[in-house]
């Protein structure tokens, strides 16, 4: 019942605040309702807010401390850090090579300096606690108790992707008009990889926060977005996007097999 409450309350809080931002943000995206402003960010942090509130209600302060303490689990295999940081960059660069081999032309590359990406990664890793305390810290272990970790990672991926849906219709977001079907397929594969990382790191929220931040900040190395896209429910014509999704599933399928007998305890 708590798991159902978590998803219902998280969606309700996030979508209410984001729709308020869409309705009342100024034309120049300014003010308290702006995208990136306080009201919008309340929705971004909703997974953590709801999970901490539910944990406090059922397990008290000690339960909250145990949940938050997973951020401090940093003593893990160094190869897992490399996976967390390099997953998306490797996927995108491999997609660029395949694009070149298939079409004879390189795809568009991003122009964000590498040092700026690394700086953003260091800062935004901590902001990802707003999502990861909820998605991987609270929901994933509880969902896995009912379905097993492999199925839980896919179900959570579909819910996690759907949680972002309002962004595909909001002005001033990078997702406006982009292909939600492509995004959904991509996020489910990503969710599998993040569940595998969470499991292999012994339940480290720090590692999945780092991976989440890396995905957000290095995907632009080879952009998959379609300039001027306007139909969120259309299948994307982005070849880089579909190659990246295919590569993501090539990585995810062996992980699903490995996680069949995995056990996570909340």
N, C-alpha and C positions, 0 to 999 in steps of 0.2 A: 504493500500500500504506500509506503514511504517513497518507493521508486516512482510510482505513478504520480504521486504528489510532486516529486522533484521535477519531472518533465512538464507537467501541467503548469506549475508555478513559474518555472524558468521560461517557458514559451510565453506565458501571459505577461510576465514582467518585461521581458525583452521586447516583444512585439508591441506592447503598449507604449513603451518609451520610444522605440524607433518610429512608430507611426506618428507619435506626437512630434518627433523631430521632422518627419516628412511633411507634416501639416503646418508647422509653425516656424520652421527655419526661415530666415530671411532669404531673399533672392541671391544675396552675396554670401550665403552660408555663414551668417554671423549670429551672435546672441546665444542665450542659454540653451536653445533648442537646436543649435547647429550640429551638423554631422561632425563628430569629434568633440562636441561640447558636453557639459555635465549630464544633461538628460540622456543623450545618446550613450554616454559611457556607463550610465547606470544599467542600461540594457546589456552592454558588453560584459559587465561584471555580474550579471544575474546568475549564471551557473554557480559561481562561488558563494554569492550571497544566500541563495536558496539552500545550497547543500550545507553550509555552515549553520543556518537557522534550523534545518531539520535535524542535523546532528546534535545541536545543542538541546533540542526538544527531546530527543530519544536517549542520548548518551551523556548529556551534560557537558560541563567544561572540559572534563578529561577526554571525552570523545572528540571534541573540537581540537584539542591540543594534539591528539594522535593523528588526526587528519592533516593538520597543517604541518606537523613534524615531518611528513613525507617529503616536503620541499628540501629538507636538510639531508636527504639520503644522497650524498654525492660520491661516496667511496664505492664506485662500481668499475667494471672493466673499461679501460680507456678506449677500447674499440667501440663501445656503445656511445661514447661522446662523439667519436668520428662519424658514426652512423647518424646520430641526431643532427649534427651540424651539416654533414655532407649529402644527406639523402636527396633533397630537392635540387641542389646544384648539380649533382651527378645525373639525376634524371633529366634535367633540362639540357645539359650539355650533350648527353647521349642522344637525346631527341634531335638536337641540332645536327649531329653527325649523321643520323639516319635520314633526316630531311635533306641534307646535302647529297647523300648517296642516292636517294630516291628521285630527287628532282633536278639535281645538278646545280642547285643554288642554295646558299646559306639562308636561314630564316633571319628575321630581324633580331638584333641583339639589343639589350638594354644599355643605357648610358649612365647608370648609377655607379659611381666609383666604388671599388671594392672596399676601401677603408670606411666609406660611409655605410656600406652594408654591414660590416663588422661592428661598427659603432652602434648602429641601430639594433643589431642582434643582442649586444650586451645590455642595452637599455630595455628592449621590449621583452626579453626573456622573463623578467620579473612581472611585467604586466600580464603575461599569459596565465599567471595564477588565477586571474579573474575567470578564466574558462576552465583551466585544467583541474583545479580543486573540485569543480563540479563534474566535468565529463569523465576524466580518468580516475580522479581520486574518490569520488562518491558513487557515480552511476555505474561505471564499468565493473567493479568487483561485485556489486549487488546484482547486476544483470547477468553476470557470468554464473552466479549461483543457480540460476534457473535454466540457462541455455547452454552453458559451457562458454569458454573464452572465445573460441572461434566465431560462433554465432553472435555472441554479445558484441564483438568488435564490429561486425557488419551491421547489426541493428543500430548500435550507437552511431555508426557512421552515417546511416540514412537519416537518423534524427538530428544529428549534428549539422548535416548539410541543410536539412529543412529549416532548422532554426535560423539560418542565414537568409532565408528566402526574401524577406522584405527588402534586403539590400539590393536585390536585382531590379527593384522598381523605384528606388530612391535617388533623387538628384544628389550630386556631389559625392557619390560613392564610386569606387573602381569597378563595382559589379554591375552597375546600371546597364540593362539591355544585354548583358552577356548570357551565354547559354547555361541555363540551370541543369539540363540533362547531362551536359559534359561535366559540370561542377559536381553533381551528385555522384556520378560514376567515379570521379577523381577522389572525392572525399571519403567514400567507402573504402577504397584501396588505401588511402592515407590513414584512416582509422585503424585498419588492420595492422599497418606498420607501427603505429603508435601504441596499440595494445600489446604487440609483441615486445616493443621496447620497454614498456611499463612492466611487463612480466619478467623479462630477462634482467632488468635492473633491480629486481626485488621490490617493486612498487615505488620507484623514485619519481616523485612529481617534478623534481628539478630536471630530469632528463627529458620528460615529455614537454615541459615548458620550453626547454632549449630547442627541441625539435620543432615545436609549434612556431616559435619565433624565427627559426631558420627558414622554415617553409614560407612564412610571410615575407621575409626580407631577401631571400635569394631566388625566388621564382621569377623575378624580373630580369634575371641574367639572360634568359631567352623567353620573352613574353609570349603568352598563349592567348591573350585577349584580342578580340577582333575590334579594331577601331570603328566607331559608329554603329555598333550592333544595337538593335532595338527590340528584338523579340526574345524574351527570356526563356520561352519554352520551345524555341527552335533548336535543332541540332546544330552545333557550331561547325563552321567551315574551317576552323583552325587546325591545320595539319599538325602543328607543334603540339596543340592541346591533346589531340587524339593519340599521337605517338607517346606523349607523356603518360596519359592514362593507361595505355597498353603496357608500358614499361612498369608503371606502378602495380599493375595486376600481376605481371611476371614476378615481381618481388614479393607480392602479397600471398600468392598461392602457396609457396613452400612454408610461409609463416603460418597460414591457416592449418596446414598439416601438422606443424610442430606444436601448435597450441591446442590440439584436440584433447590432450590429457592434462593441460595446464590447470593449475588451481590458484585462484586469487582469493584472499580473505579480506573483507572490508577493514 
